[in-house]
Amino acid sequence: MTRLFWIAVLLGSAAAAAQTPPAPSLRGLAFMAGCWSTATGVSPVYRECFTAPYAGMIQGSTQTAKDGKTTSWEFSVITENDGVITYAPFFMGQALSTFTLTRLEGQMAVFENPTNEFPKKLIYRRGADGSLIARTEGAAADDPANEEWVMRPQGE
């Protein structure tokens, strides 16, 4: 009887381990790759480009323009180190807080830094129509400072 008990315990442990989802990988962020832009006629224009994941890193750039003039820009790196994925933006040349990937489900990624004043969350997801939707959030999902940009592949 004792032997059957231990076999059941071992089989149960193996089944539980098999059900544990793998840790997120930078490859899971491949849905962000490409160059994206808000629709023609939307002002300000918001453009964002991300490289495909390569050698533990994704490079990103963002440009905001109004009336044909760049009003802000940002470079960013998304890296994977020891199983932790982080997003580090450099806004107008100044390093901002680093955000950690807290959720990756299908084609949606949430990066968070609860100690940052604003934003606390950076959210990227692919829309059903193939768009890339970028969102910044504060402490609450209904914070009036939250912003969202729906972008199509550049050239469409």
Backbone torsions as a table, in degrees:
resi	resn	phi	psi	omega
1	MET	NA	-42.2	179.9
2	THR	-61.9	-39.4	-179.6
3	ARG	-63.3	-42.7	177.7
4	LEU	-63.0	-37.4	178.4
5	PHE	-60.4	-48.1	-177.7
6	TRP	-68.3	-34.1	175.5
7	ILE	-64.0	-43.2	178.5
8	ALA	-62.9	-40.4	179.0
9	VAL	-63.5	-45.7	-179.7
10	LEU	-64.3	-42.5	178.5
11	LEU	-65.1	-39.9	177.8
12	GLY	-64.2	-41.0	178.5
13	SER	-65.6	-40.6	179.1
14	ALA	-65.1	-40.1	179.3
15	ALA	-65.8	-41.0	179.3
16	ALA	-64.9	-41.0	179.5
17	ALA	-65.2	-36.7	-179.8
18	ALA	-68.0	-24.3	-178.7
19	GLN	-87.1	-12.5	179.3
20	THR	-68.7	121.0	-178.8
21	PRO	-66.3	148.7	178.2
22	PRO	-66.8	156.0	177.2
23	ALA	-63.6	146.7	178.2
24	PRO	-57.8	147.6	179.3
25	SER	-122.5	152.2	176.8
26	LEU	-57.2	-29.8	178.1
27	ARG	-59.4	-27.5	179.0
28	GLY	-67.2	-13.8	179.4
29	LEU	-95.8	7.8	-178.8
30	ALA	-59.7	-21.9	179.4
31	PHE	-64.0	-17.3	179.5
32	MET	-84.1	-16.3	-173.4
33	ALA	-61.2	138.9	177.6
34	GLY	126.5	-179.2	177.0
35	CYS	-112.8	131.1	-170.4
36	TRP	-127.0	151.8	179.3
37	SER	-150.4	147.3	173.9
38	THR	-65.5	162.8	-175.0
39	ALA	-64.1	152.3	175.2
40	THR	-56.7	135.2	179.6
41	GLY	93.2	-13.9	177.0
42	VAL	-80.5	133.3	179.4
43	SER	-131.1	134.0	-1.0
44	PRO	-73.5	162.0	175.9
45	VAL	-80.0	133.5	179.5
46	TYR	-121.6	121.3	-179.7
47	ARG	-123.2	138.2	-178.8
48	GLU	-142.9	137.6	177.7
49	CYS	-128.6	139.3	174.9
50	PHE	-132.6	137.1	173.7
51	THR	-77.6	162.6	172.3
52	ALA	-70.3	152.5	177.3
53	PRO	-57.6	133.4	178.2
54	TYR	-153.7	129.0	174.4
55	ALA	52.8	40.4	175.1
56	GLY	80.5	17.4	-177.1
57	MET	-152.2	148.7	168.8
58	ILE	-122.0	133.8	176.6
59	GLN	-102.8	140.1	179.6
60	GLY	-133.4	155.4	173.9
61	SER	-144.3	147.2	-179.0
62	THR	-135.1	141.4	177.1
63	GLN	-136.5	131.7	173.3
64	THR	-115.5	131.6	-178.4
65	ALA	-135.5	145.7	176.3
66	LYS	-138.2	134.9	-179.3
67	ASP	53.2	38.9	176.9
68	GLY	76.5	9.4	179.6
69	LYS	-123.9	136.9	177.2
70	THR	-69.1	126.3	179.8
71	THR	-104.3	-23.6	174.3
72	SER	-160.8	159.0	177.6
73	TRP	-149.2	160.4	-177.2
74	GLU	-153.6	142.9	169.1
75	PHE	-116.0	147.3	-178.6
76	SER	-144.3	157.1	173.1
77	VAL	-131.1	135.3	173.0
78	ILE	-112.7	121.8	-176.0
79	THR	-126.2	157.7	176.1
80	GLU	-122.8	117.1	178.8
81	ASN	-133.6	123.5	178.5
82	ASP	51.0	40.9	176.4
83	GLY	81.0	1.3	179.2
84	VAL	-108.0	128.3	-179.9
85	ILE	-106.0	127.4	-179.3
86	THR	-127.3	153.3	178.7
87	TYR	-118.7	118.6	-178.0
88	ALA	-120.9	103.2	178.4
89	PRO	-88.2	148.0	174.1
90	PHE	-121.4	98.7	-174.3
91	PHE	-88.9	118.9	-179.9
92	MET	52.1	37.0	177.3
93	GLY	87.5	-5.7	-178.7
94	GLN	-104.8	131.5	177.4
95	ALA	-66.3	133.8	174.7
96	LEU	-103.2	-175.5	176.8
97	SER	-64.8	153.0	175.6
98	THR	-90.4	138.7	-179.0
99	PHE	-111.3	139.2	-178.4
100	THR	-104.5	136.8	176.6
101	LEU	-65.1	120.3	-179.7
102	THR	-111.1	-15.6	-178.3
103	ARG	-154.7	131.4	175.6
104	LEU	-138.6	107.6	-179.3
105	GLU	-129.8	113.2	-179.1
106	GLY	57.0	-119.3	-179.3
107	GLN	-108.9	48.2	174.4
108	MET	-141.7	132.3	179.5
109	ALA	-129.1	137.3	177.2
110	VAL	-121.0	122.6	175.5
111	PHE	-109.7	135.8	-176.7
112	GLU	-133.8	149.8	168.7
113	ASN	-145.6	94.1	-175.9
114	PRO	-65.7	-16.3	-180.0
115	THR	-89.2	-10.7	179.2
116	ASN	-73.8	141.9	-180.0
117	GLU	-62.3	-56.2	174.6
118	PHE	-162.7	134.7	-3.2
119	PRO	-82.3	164.0	174.3
120	LYS	-99.0	-23.9	179.7
121	LYS	-133.1	142.1	169.5
122	LEU	-119.6	123.5	-175.6
123	ILE	-123.6	130.6	175.1
124	TYR	-124.9	135.9	175.5
125	ARG	-151.6	152.5	175.4
126	ARG	-90.2	133.4	176.1
127	GLY	-80.1	161.7	178.7
128	ALA	-60.7	-25.1	179.9
129	ASP	-88.5	7.1	179.4
130	GLY	91.3	-1.6	178.9
131	SER	-71.8	163.1	170.7
132	LEU	-111.1	126.2	-178.1
133	ILE	-111.0	122.2	178.2
134	ALA	-110.1	137.7	-178.0
135	ARG	-140.7	139.0	170.8
136	THR	-112.8	139.8	-179.9
137	GLU	-133.9	148.9	172.2
138	GLY	-90.1	-149.3	-177.3
139	ALA	-67.7	-27.9	-178.5
140	ALA	-122.9	145.5	-179.4
141	ALA	-63.0	-21.7	179.9
142	ASP	-102.8	16.4	177.7
143	ASP	-57.7	128.6	-178.2
144	PRO	-63.5	-17.5	178.9
145	ALA	-81.9	-11.7	178.9
146	ASN	-58.5	145.7	177.7
147	GLU	-134.6	152.5	177.9
148	GLU	-141.7	138.5	179.9
149	TRP	-126.1	128.1	175.4
150	VAL	-103.1	120.6	-174.9
151	MET	-123.0	144.2	176.4
152	ARG	-106.9	160.1	174.8
153	PRO	-56.0	136.6	-179.4
154	GLN	-60.4	139.2	-179.4
155	GLY	100.1	-9.9	177.7
156	GLU	-89.5	NA	NA
